[in-house]
């Protein structure tokens, strides 16, 4: 932080700073600087989240799915969804 504090802004650097517009100011949120807006942790919630289950499959079925490389679980989910879609 000492390096940042010691830096003097030049005229060229001021030119790189965008001018604040009325639209930007309308979206601004006032505050005291101490209580910053906090966003939720993790990914945003989805309407139909996937659920983890235990499913017993034959070893040759698992090996065949894994042989397709990364993303095999997604492909297995898509195949099951297609099979049982109403």
SULTA-V451829 format. One record per residue. N is the residue number from 1. PHI is phi in radians with two decimals (* if undefined). PSI is psi in radians with two decimals (NA if undefined). Layout:
BEGIN
N/PHI/PSI
N/PHI/PSI
END
This chain:
BEGIN
1/*/-0.50
2/-1.08/-0.66
3/-1.14/-0.69
4/-1.16/-0.80
5/-1.08/-0.59
6/-1.38/-0.26
7/-1.27/2.26
8/-1.75/2.22
9/-1.29/2.29
10/-1.61/2.94
11/-1.08/-0.65
12/-1.11/-0.63
13/-1.20/-0.60
14/-1.09/-0.62
15/-1.13/-0.48
16/-1.40/-0.25
17/-1.42/2.18
18/-1.20/2.59
19/-1.33/2.41
20/-1.28/2.28
21/-1.77/2.92
22/-1.08/-0.62
23/-1.13/-0.70
24/-1.11/-0.75
25/-1.18/-0.57
26/-1.16/-0.53
27/-1.49/-0.17
28/-1.16/2.59
29/-2.04/2.14
30/-1.36/2.72
31/-3.03/3.06
32/-1.65/0.00
33/1.53/-0.25
34/-1.60/-0.68
35/-1.81/1.50
36/-1.32/2.66
37/-1.09/2.34
38/-1.97/2.30
39/-1.66/2.79
40/-1.13/2.77
41/-1.43/2.55
42/1.37/-2.91
43/-1.33/2.71
44/-1.11/2.59
45/-1.21/2.52
46/-1.99/2.79
47/-1.13/-0.73
48/-2.19/1.42
49/-1.20/2.64
50/-1.27/2.63
51/-2.06/2.49
52/-1.51/2.33
53/-2.35/3.00
54/-1.88/2.23
55/-2.37/2.19
56/-1.64/2.14
57/-2.20/2.75
58/-1.12/2.56
59/-1.04/-0.67
60/-1.19/-0.52
61/-1.19/-0.78
62/-1.10/-0.79
63/-1.10/-0.67
64/-1.14/-0.69
65/-1.17/-0.79
66/-1.19/-0.42
67/-1.13/-0.37
68/-1.28/-0.13
69/1.61/-2.93
70/-0.98/2.52
71/1.61/0.17
72/-1.12/-0.57
73/-1.20/-0.66
74/-1.14/-0.76
75/-1.13/-0.67
76/-1.13/-0.72
77/-1.08/-0.76
78/-1.12/-0.70
79/-1.13/-0.73
80/-1.18/-0.70
81/-1.08/-0.77
82/-1.10/-0.72
83/-1.15/-0.67
84/-1.84/0.17
85/-1.17/2.40
86/-1.67/NA
END
